[in-house]
Amino acid sequence: MATEYDVVILGGGTGGYVAAIQAAKNGQKVAVVEKGKVGGTCLHRGCIPTKALLRSAEVLQTVKKASEFGISVEGTAGINFLQAQERKQQIVDQLEKGIHQLFKQGKIDLFVGTGTILGPSIFSPTAGTISVEFEDGSENEMLIPKNLIIATGSKPRTLNGLTIDEEDVLSSDGALNLENLPKSIIIVGGGVIGMEWASMMHDFGVEVTVLEYADRILPTEDKEVAKELARLYKKKKLTMHTSAEVQAASYKKTDTGVEIKAIIKGEEQTFAADKILVSVGRSANTENIGLQNTDIATENGFIQVNDFYQTKESHIYAIGDCIPTIQLAHVAMEEGTIAANHIAGKATEKLDYDLVPRCIYTSTEIASVGITEEQAKERGHEVKKGKFFFRGIGKALVYGESDGFIKIIADKKTDDILGVSMIGPHVTDMISEAALAQVLNATPWEVGNTIHPHPTLSESFREAALAVDGNAIHG
């Protein structure tokens, strides 16, 4: 059977389902093809489930520190990991139901099956028809779109010689399905995902060792922020090794768990644990989707697109993790919205990726927007900066979370804010003010002269802005 649509989206993850809803709002007939569950990686194997478990870890640590707040708790606080997993799944299931309801409201057709892009055929003179194969073996469905949006996402990458079996060697996908916490774990990769898992596991009481190839953890974030997180984790006795070249081929199972070697500053060291978690980035899901039947260009596995996410086949778009942009759920959402509006002929502006806020849900949290001090200097900016520590903020002391700081960098000549980096309590909720300031081309003076309520954590942003020109009140 063949059905015509205005827009078909291949992939029902975060970017795909948002693109579908926007296209439906634009009055178009829309279908989504998803081989798994709508919501994709973010909802089922990423953002939401990991943050649910991180919240459980946070509550555990709060209970353990209850006496500091004058609260008496009988017995020893511990983690019921299965119950935490059940809570995580309830949240995921509720959100998935919400997406299905939105599809119903938008009259969006959902095809649960594997979609393949066909070339020119009897169905269409141009490439882009989607053949949907169903698991039950029923006859393939042919979807003929005027426009196609590819939103196939990404999958965890591994190291050559280190096979992920989701038993002893885990990806983040497998780690989310653990029924029992290991006593110890080696995390290969100290980037965003690796450090979030390190934070979570450590707070659950697991012995954690992080092996990072770069000379510091969080190599894409501001150096001072990464240094501060490393300092805080050293105090917590979380083991981290940087400049660590993991010898994947040395991996072996032992009677007590797993073992792997790494060369650290020229010296080979052996590390043993119950499990290994591999967190060395993600690769695009662009294989076996039929790209060979089109003129679409790829580079290093990523689909090449223009500013409005059109491929070399102008009626075929691509968004999210399968293109070479920032791999964040809210980026995929925005790309999906822009693509859907471009298809509908609406006026659209290209996305400025420097204005995308980034969040890391470690304990302590990290958030940033704009460019780092290092990047600013590389781009030729003459930089001025301000920094303010949370220990000078009353609300942070009240919360019992006074570690960290906010750092603002600005251009000396134009006074424009170039970037904001935060490490401290609830900064993932605070970063939006900084993002808005950059969208509006605000200067540190304008932020510093905006009255912030007292006592709040947000006062620290005002103080950091004032500090750029040496005018901080409390620091």
Backbone hydrogen bonds, N-H to C=O, Kabsch-Sander energy under -0.5 kcal/mol:
donor,donor_aa,acceptor,acceptor_aa,energy
3,T,142,M,-2.6
5,Y,144,I,-2.5
6,D,29,K,-1.5
7,V,29,K,-2.1
8,V,147,N,-2.0
9,I,31,A,-2.7
10,L,8,V,-0.5
10,L,149,I,-2.8
11,G,9,I,-1.0
11,G,33,V,-2.5
13,G,151,A,-0.6
14,T,39,G,-0.5
17,Y,13,G,-3.2
18,V,14,T,-1.6
19,A,15,G,-2.2
20,A,16,G,-2.1
21,I,17,Y,-2.3
22,Q,18,V,-2.5
23,A,19,A,-2.6
24,A,20,A,-2.4
25,K,21,I,-2.3
26,N,22,Q,-1.4
27,G,24,A,-1.8
28,Q,23,A,-1.9
30,V,28,Q,-0.5
31,A,7,V,-1.8
32,V,109,D,-2.9
33,V,9,I,-2.8
34,E,32,V,-0.5
34,E,111,F,-2.3
39,G,12,G,-3.3
40,G,37,K,-1.6
43,L,39,G,-1.7
44,H,40,G,-2.5
45,R,41,T,-2.7
46,G,41,T,-1.0
46,G,42,C,-0.6
48,I,42,C,-2.1
50,T,46,G,-2.3
51,K,47,C,-1.9
52,A,48,I,-2.1
53,L,49,P,-2.0
54,L,50,T,-2.6
55,R,51,K,-2.0
56,S,52,A,-1.6
57,A,53,L,-2.3
58,E,54,L,-2.3
59,V,55,R,-2.5
60,L,56,S,-2.2
61,Q,57,A,-2.1
62,T,58,E,-2.1
63,V,59,V,-2.6
64,K,60,L,-2.2
65,K,61,Q,-1.2
66,A,63,V,-1.6
68,E,65,K,-1.7
69,F,66,A,-1.8
70,G,67,S,-1.5
71,I,66,A,-2.0
73,V,71,I,-0.6
80,N,78,G,-0.5
81,F,79,I,-1.0
84,A,80,N,-2.1
85,Q,81,F,-2.5
86,E,82,L,-2.2
87,R,83,Q,-2.3
88,K,84,A,-2.3
89,Q,85,Q,-2.2
90,Q,86,E,-2.2
91,I,87,R,-1.9
92,V,88,K,-2.1
93,D,89,Q,-3.0
94,Q,90,Q,-2.1
95,L,91,I,-2.1
96,E,92,V,-2.4
97,K,93,D,-2.2
98,G,94,Q,-1.6
99,I,95,L,-1.7
100,H,96,E,-2.0
101,Q,97,K,-2.1
102,L,98,G,-2.0
103,F,99,I,-2.4
104,K,100,H,-2.1
105,Q,101,Q,-2.4
106,G,102,L,-2.1
107,K,104,K,-0.9
108,I,103,F,-2.7
109,D,30,V,-2.2
111,F,32,V,-3.1
111,F,109,D,-0.5
112,V,110,L,-0.6
113,G,34,E,-0.9
113,G,111,F,-1.1
114,T,133,E,-2.5
115,G,113,G,-0.6
116,T,131,S,-1.7
117,I,289,I,-3.0
118,L,129,T,-3.1
121,S,124,S,-3.1
128,G,118,L,-2.6
130,I,143,L,-2.7
131,S,116,T,-2.6
131,S,129,T,-0.5
132,V,130,I,-0.6
132,V,141,E,-3.2
133,E,114,T,-2.8
133,E,131,S,-0.6
134,F,138,S,-0.6
137,G,134,F,-1.5
141,E,132,V,-1.8
142,M,1,M,-3.1
143,L,130,I,-2.8
143,L,141,E,-0.6
144,I,3,T,-3.2
144,I,142,M,-0.5
146,K,5,Y,-1.9
147,N,6,D,-1.4
148,L,315,H,-2.2
149,I,8,V,-2.6
150,I,148,L,-0.5
150,I,317,Y,-3.2
151,A,10,L,-2.8
151,A,149,I,-0.6
155,K,283,S,-2.6
157,R,281,G,-2.7
162,L,159,L,-2.5
163,T,161,G,-0.6
165,D,163,T,-0.7
165,D,169,V,-1.1
166,E,169,V,-2.4
170,L,168,D,-0.6
170,L,276,I,-3.8
175,A,171,S,-2.3
176,L,172,S,-1.5
177,N,174,G,-1.3
178,L,175,A,-1.3
185,I,207,E,-2.6
186,I,275,K,-2.3
187,I,185,I,-0.5
187,I,209,T,-3.3
188,V,186,I,-0.6
188,V,277,L,-2.8
189,G,187,I,-0.9
189,G,211,L,-2.4
195,M,191,G,-2.5
196,E,192,V,-2.0
197,W,193,I,-2.2
198,A,194,G,-2.2
199,S,195,M,-2.5
200,M,196,E,-2.4
201,M,197,W,-2.8
202,H,198,A,-2.3
203,D,199,S,-2.3
204,F,200,M,-1.5
205,G,202,H,-1.4
206,V,201,M,-2.7
207,E,183,K,-2.7
208,V,206,V,-0.6
209,T,185,I,-2.0
210,V,239,T,-2.5
211,L,187,I,-2.7
212,E,210,V,-0.6
212,E,241,H,-3.0
218,L,190,G,-2.8
221,E,218,L,-1.8
226,A,222,D,-2.4
227,K,223,K,-2.5
228,E,224,E,-2.0
229,L,225,V,-2.3
230,A,226,A,-2.3
231,R,227,K,-2.0
232,L,228,E,-2.4
233,Y,229,L,-2.5
234,K,230,A,-1.9
235,K,231,R,-1.7
236,K,232,L,-1.2
237,K,234,K,-1.1
238,L,233,Y,-2.7
239,T,208,V,-1.4
239,T,237,K,-0.6
241,H,210,V,-2.8
243,S,214,A,-3.6
244,A,212,E,-2.7
245,E,243,S,-0.7
245,E,263,I,-2.6
246,V,244,A,-1.0
247,Q,261,K,-2.9
248,A,246,V,-1.3
250,S,247,Q,-2.2
251,Y,248,A,-1.8
252,K,259,E,-2.1
254,T,257,G,-2.8
257,G,254,T,-0.5
258,V,273,A,-3.3
259,E,252,K,-2.2
260,I,271,F,-2.5
261,K,247,Q,-0.6
262,A,269,Q,-2.4
263,I,245,E,-2.5
264,I,262,A,-0.7
264,I,267,E,-3.1
265,K,243,S,-1.0
265,K,263,I,-0.6
267,E,264,I,-1.6
269,Q,262,A,-2.9
271,F,260,I,-3.2
273,A,258,V,-2.1
274,D,184,S,-0.6
275,K,184,S,-1.1
276,I,168,D,-2.5
277,L,186,I,-3.1
278,V,170,L,-3.1
278,V,276,I,-0.5
279,S,188,V,-3.0
279,S,277,L,-0.6
280,V,157,R,-0.6
283,S,155,K,-2.6
285,N,153,G,-2.8
286,T,284,A,-1.5
289,I,286,T,-0.6
293,N,290,G,-2.0
294,T,291,L,-2.0
299,E,302,F,-2.5
302,F,299,E,-2.0
303,I,322,C,-2.8
304,Q,297,A,-2.7
306,N,310,Q,-1.7
309,Y,306,N,-2.0
311,T,313,E,-0.7
311,T,316,I,-2.8
314,S,312,K,-0.9
316,I,313,E,-2.9
317,Y,148,L,-3.7
317,Y,315,H,-0.5
318,A,309,Y,-2.1
319,I,150,I,-2.5
322,C,319,I,-0.8
323,I,320,G,-1.8
325,T,323,I,-2.2
328,L,326,I,-1.8
332,A,328,L,-2.1
333,M,329,A,-2.3
334,E,330,H,-1.8
335,E,331,V,-2.8
336,G,332,A,-2.5
337,T,333,M,-2.1
338,I,334,E,-2.6
339,A,335,E,-2.6
340,A,336,G,-2.4
341,N,337,T,-2.4
342,H,338,I,-2.4
343,I,339,A,-2.3
344,A,340,A,-1.6
345,G,342,H,-1.2
346,K,341,N,-2.7
353,Y,351,L,-0.9
355,L,352,D,-1.9
356,V,353,Y,-1.2
358,R,368,S,-3.3
360,I,366,I,-3.3
364,T,362,T,-0.6
365,E,424,G,-0.5
366,I,360,I,-2.5
367,A,422,M,-2.3
368,S,358,R,-2.5
369,V,420,V,-2.2
370,G,354,D,-1.0
371,I,418,L,-2.2
376,A,372,T,-2.5
377,K,373,E,-2.0
378,E,374,E,-2.0
379,R,375,Q,-1.8
380,G,377,K,-1.3
381,H,376,A,-2.5
383,V,381,H,-0.7
384,K,410,A,-2.5
386,G,408,I,-2.4
388,F,406,I,-2.3
390,F,404,G,-2.0
392,G,389,F,-1.8
393,I,390,F,-2.3
394,G,392,G,-0.5
397,L,393,I,-1.6
398,V,394,G,-2.4
399,Y,395,K,-2.3
400,G,396,A,-1.0
401,E,396,A,-2.2
405,F,423,I,-1.4
406,I,388,F,-2.4
407,K,421,S,-3.1
408,I,386,G,-2.8
409,I,419,G,-2.6
410,A,384,K,-3.0
411,D,416,D,-2.4
412,K,382,E,-3.2
415,D,411,D,-2.4
417,I,442,A,-1.3
418,L,409,I,-2.6
419,G,409,I,-1.6
420,V,369,V,-2.7
421,S,407,K,-2.7
422,M,367,A,-3.2
423,I,405,F,-2.5
424,G,365,E,-2.1
427,V,424,G,-1.1
429,D,426,H,-1.1
430,M,426,H,-0.9
431,I,427,V,-1.6
433,E,430,M,-1.2
434,A,430,M,-0.7
435,A,431,I,-2.2
436,L,432,S,-2.5
437,A,433,E,-2.2
438,Q,434,A,-1.9
439,V,435,A,-2.2
440,L,436,L,-2.2
441,N,438,Q,-1.3
442,A,437,A,-3.3
447,V,443,T,-2.0
448,G,444,P,-3.0
449,N,445,W,-1.4
450,T,447,V,-1.5
451,I,449,N,-0.6
459,E,456,T,-0.8
460,S,457,L,-1.8
461,F,458,S,-1.2
462,R,458,S,-1.2
463,E,459,E,-2.4
464,A,460,S,-2.3
465,A,461,F,-2.0
466,L,462,R,-2.5
467,A,463,E,-2.1
468,V,464,A,-0.8
468,V,465,A,-0.7
469,D,466,L,-1.1
470,G,467,A,-1.7
471,N,466,L,-2.9
